């Protein structure tokens, strides 16, 4: 089902850009509140420094930031440049998705998928934590709904469900295997990590859950995130994502080293994974994997 024939690319892009800016504004709320276990709905938007509510006129995506010159109307403290950046990024991603995939049902899925990736990347960059609400919740939702959407595009329900399920198992399984084997090999070689195991704790044994899901190097959050990505993009898409994420991670690592002037400074890998997945849905031909 495709209604793009009734919309010019310019008109479609304009409507989608506005939608993306609005969604990006909400994503800023999610990025700020979700790691703090705060409600996403109450209280309403407010300055994180002075606590004063943000009036509707000061809550217009991008434009309010420019009008206020990047400062709170009340306390005049600077507003992070990240707020308009997230809004613009989300808007541009929505436009790119809509222009590539048209006004179709799968485009709506990819809008939600891109929004989730933006949130995950920003939260992991700040905290090095990937919220289960997005990785596990998003993965379960994708396995349930993505096959139904593909049936609207002409696929059979059984093949569409198999595609999502295999994609989730492949994405999560590959990264779990890398993390698990890395942990076992380095433990056998006697190498120790500051955070694994914790101070005064013994290394996990096969009889404990930590032995299977807690290991250094590759965080289990990355495993769950790639399972969610596989549920949306399928086996081929998640393989393309991993390949693109490795390249993006290398660039991110070099950039992070130049910024911090420390080449051993840790950073979350979710931004690279998110960049890889977004590259796949926007420019899949750039990632050279074919059946």
N, C-alpha and C positions, 0 to 999 in steps of 0.2 A: 504494500500500500504506500503510494508516494504521491504527495500533493505538491511537490516542488514544481510541477509543470504549470501550476496556477500562480506561482510566485516568481518574480524576477530575482536573480542572485542578489542584486543590490537591496531589494526590499526584504528578502529573507535575512540577509546579513544584518540589516539595520534592526529588525525586530529581535533577532537572536542576540545581538550585541547588548541591547538594553536589558534583555533577560539575564545575560551573563553578568552584567554589572550589578544587577540587583541580587543575584545569587551570590556573587562574590562578596557583597556587603554582609550577607548572612554568614558566609564562610569565615569571615573575620571574627564573628561572635563565637563560632564553633571552635576555631583555633585557639582563642583566648580562654574560653570557659571549659571545654571538654577535659583538658589535662588537670584542671582544678576541681573537677567533679561538681561544677556549678550548673544550675539550670540554664538551658539554652533560651528559655522564653521569659523568665522573670529573674530579676527586674529587667526593665527595658534597657536600651542602649544608654550607657553613661560613661563619663570620663573615668578611666581607671585610676587617675590621680586624685581629683577632687571629689569624685563621686556624683557630680551634678548630672541630671538627665540630659541626654542629647535631644534637642528639639527636632521635629521633623524637617525643618528647613536646613538643619545642620547635618542631616543624615542622608543627603542625596549622594549616591556614589560618585566619587571623583570630584564632582563639581563643588561640593561643600568643602572638601579639603582645599581646593584652590581658592575658594571664596574666603575661607578662614586663614589662608596662608599657612596651613599646616599647624595651627595652634588651637587649643581649646578656647571656646568663646568666653568661658568664665575664669579659669585659672591661668590662661595664656601659656600653659605648658605645651611643649611640642607634641604633636601627634605623629606617631611612627609612620614613616613613608611606606611601611609594609601594607597599611590599610588600602591606599589607592592602588598599590602594586598588585595586591591580590585581586582587587576588583577588575583592574585592566586585564590581568592575566586570564581570569576566568572568562571575561567577555570575549577575548581573542580566541581562547580555546573553543568556546561555544560557536563562534563564527566559523572557525576552521572545520569543526566537526560537521556543522550544518551544510557548509558548502561542499564538503567531500561526500557526505552520505545522504544529503537531501532531506526533505521534510518527511522522514519515515519514522516508524516506531522504534527502530534500532537507534536512531539519533537521540531519542529521549533517554534511552538506556545509557548511551555514551555520555550524555550531559551529566547524568548522576554519577557515572563512573569517573569522569574527569574531575568533578567537584570533590569526590571522595579522595582522589589522588592528590589534589591540591592541599586538602586538609592534612592528610597523612604526611606529606612532604614537609609542610610547615611545622607540624607538631614534633615530628622526629628531629628536624633540624634544631628545634629549641630544647627538647627534653631527651632525645634519643629513645623515645617510647612511641610505639605504634598502638593506638587505642584498639582494644578488642571490639569495641562497638562498631568500628569501621571494617577491620579485617575479617573477623569472624561473622559479625552481623551482615556485612556486605557480601561475604562469600555465600552464606546460606540463602540470602535473598537472590543472589545471582543464579545459583543453581535452580531455584524455584521459578524465577521469572524469565530469565534470559531464553530458555528453551521455548517458552510460550511466545515470546516476541519473534523468535526465528520461525515459528510455524506461520506467523502472519506474513513472513517473507517467502513462504512456500516450502520450508523444510518439514520433514516429518518430526513429530514430537519425540519419538524414541531416539532418532539420530541427533536431534538438537540437545536432548538431555544427556546423551552419551558424550557429546562434544564438551559440554560444560563440566560434567563430572570428571572426565579424563583430563581436561585442562587443569582443574583444581588439584587433582592427584599428582599430575606431572609437575606443576609449578611448585607446590608445597613439597613434594617428594624429592625433587632435585636439590633444593636448597637445604632441606633437612639432612639429606645424605652428605652434602658438603660439610655442614656444620658438625654433624655427628662424627664423621670420620676424622675431621680436623681435631676435634676434642679428644678422641681416643688416641690418635697418633701422637699428638703433643703431650698428652698425659703419660703415655708409655715412654716417651723420650725424656720425661722428667721436667719439662718446661712448666713454669707456674705463671699464672696471671693474677694481677692485683685484685680482680673482682670475681675470680673463679678458681677454686671455691672461695667462700668468704673467710675472713680471718678466723682462725681457730676451728675451721670446719674441714672434715675429711672430704676427699673427692667422692662424688656420687658413685654408688655401686649399681649393678644391673637390676637389683631388686627395688630400686627407688625410681619414682617418676622423673626426678631431676637428671638421672643418668641418660634418659632418652630425649628430654626436651630442654635441658639447660646446658649451654655450652658457650665458650668464648668465640670470638671471631664473627660468626654469623648469628645474629640474634634470632630467637624463635619468632619474634614479631615479623621479621622479614619472611620467614617461612609461611606464616599465616597470610601475609599480604600477597605473596605470589600465588597462593592458593586462590585467593579472591580474584586476582587478575586472571588466572587461568580459567576460572568459572565464567568470566565475561568473554575473554578472547579465544578460549579454546586451546588445544595442545600446540598448534603452530604459533598462535599469537603469543603464548607465554614463553615459548622458546625464542621467538624474536625479541620479546621484552628482556629476557635475561641477557642476550647478546648485546642489545642496545644499552642496557643498564651497566654492563661491564665497561663499555666505552665511556658512558656518562660518569660513572664512578671514578674512572681514571682522571677525567678532566676536573671533576669536583675535588678529587684529592690533591691534584696539583694546585688548583686555585685556593683551596683551603690552606695548603702549606705556604703559599705565597702571602696570604692574608695574615696567618698566625705566626709566620716565620718559624714554624715547628713542623718538621716532616713526619713526626710521630704523633701528632695531635689527633685524637679519635674524632670521628664524626659519623652521624647516622647514614645508613645506606639507602633509606627509604626515598630521599629526594632523587637519587640516581634511578631507582626502580620505577618511581613515578614518571620520571622523564622518559625512560625507555618505553613504558606502556603508552604514554601519550604520543611518542614518536611513531609507534606501531599503528595507532588508530588514525593518525594524521598523514603519515608518509610511510606506509608499510613497504613500499618498493625499495626504500633505502636500507632495509635490513635483509641481507641476502640469505634467507633460509627458504627453501622450497621443498615440498614433498617429492 
